[in-house]
Amino acid sequence: MSKFSLFGKFSVKEGERDTMVNILLEAARSMETLPECEVYIIHVSEEDPNSVYVYEVWSHEQAHQASLALESTQLLIQRAKPIITGMERISTLTAMGGKGISVN
C-alpha cells in the first residue's frame, strides 16, 4: 500500500527562519502522537536563508487533512502566520517504500 507524501516550502520574513524551524519542530513533536503521520522532517538550505522545507509521509491524505484541524496545529499555524511570506507545495508524492517508512 502506498502512502500520501508532501514536500513543501515556507518562505519567511528576513531573519525569521529559525523561528519558523522551531515552530515546525514543535509541530513535528505533536505529530508523534499521530500514528498516521510516519515522517515529518524539517529542512533548511544554506543557499536560501529565508525558506524552510517540510517533507511529510502520511498513511493517507485524509489523515493529513484531519491533522490540520487539530487545535494544536491551529495554534501553531496562528503563531507562524505573521512571519510567513509565501507557501509552495513543491510536490505531492506517493511513497512506495524504502528505509524509514512501512508500506504494507
C-alpha positions as a printed Julia matrix, in Angstrom:
104×3 Matrix{Float64}:
  0.0    0.0    0.0
  1.38   3.43  -0.95
  1.48   6.47   1.35
  0.48  10.1    0.85
  3.51  12.41   0.89
  4.09  16.14   0.6
  7.15  18.24   0.03
  6.52  21.89   0.79
  8.33  25.19   1.18
  7.63  28.06   3.55
  9.13  31.44   2.69
  9.56  33.63   5.75
 10.47  37.21   6.6
 14.16  38.11   6.67
 15.8   36.71   9.79
 12.82  34.58  10.83
 13.97  31.2    9.52
 14.99  29.89  12.96
 11.64  30.95  14.42
  9.85  29.01  11.68
 12.1   25.99  12.18
 11.26  25.97  15.88
  7.51  26.2   15.2
  7.73  23.32  12.72
  9.84  21.23  15.11
  7.11  21.76  17.68
  4.6   20.58  15.08
  6.76  17.51  14.45
  6.71  16.7   18.17
  2.91  16.97  18.21
  2.75  14.58  15.24
  4.48  11.88  17.31
  1.09  11.07  18.86
 -0.5   10.53  15.44
  0.27   7.05  14.1
 -0.97   8.14  10.65
  1.97  10.56  10.39
  5.01   8.42   9.65
  7.52  11.1    8.64
  7.67  14.83   9.36
 11.08  16.28   8.62
 12.11  19.93   8.57
 14.92  21.06   6.23
 16.83  24.27   5.56
 19.12  25.24   2.71
 22.26  27.32   3.15
 21.6   28.89  -0.27
 18.09  30.03   0.73
 18.22  31.66   4.2
 14.56  32.7    4.2
 12.98  29.33   3.43
 12.1   26.21   5.39
 11.17  22.93   3.74
  8.98  20.16   5.14
  8.74  16.55   3.96
  5.77  14.58   5.29
  4.57  10.98   4.85
  1.06  10.03   5.95
 -0.88   6.76   5.89
 -3.44   8.52   3.65
 -4.39  12.02   2.52
 -7.42  12.25   4.81
 -5.18  11.81   7.87
 -3.11  14.78   6.73
 -6.22  16.89   6.22
 -7.58  15.91   9.65
 -4.3   16.94  11.3
 -4.76  20.49  10.02
 -7.98  20.82  12.03
 -6.4   19.83  15.36
 -6.35  22.57  17.99
 -2.58  22.15  18.5
 -1.99  22.54  14.76
 -4.25  25.57  14.55
 -2.33  27.27  17.39
  0.99  26.66  15.61
 -0.43  27.99  12.35
 -1.53  31.19  14.12
  1.97  31.65  15.55
  3.58  31.12  12.14
  1.27  33.31  10.02
  2.91  36.66  10.89
  6.32  35.55   9.61
  5.23  33.59   6.51
  5.6   35.45   3.23
  4.7   32.53   0.98
  3.93  28.83   0.8
  4.55  26.41  -2.02
  3.57  22.8   -2.4
  6.62  21.67  -4.3
  5.18  18.24  -4.91
  2.52  15.81  -3.79
  4.06  12.37  -3.86
  3.17   8.73  -3.4
  5.71   6.97  -1.19
  6.16   3.41  -2.4
  8.57   2.2    0.3
 12.15   2.38   1.48
 14.12   2.99   4.63
 12.11   4.93   7.18
  8.55   4.03   6.28
  6.46   0.91   6.41
  4.39   0.05   3.35
  2.02  -2.89   3.78
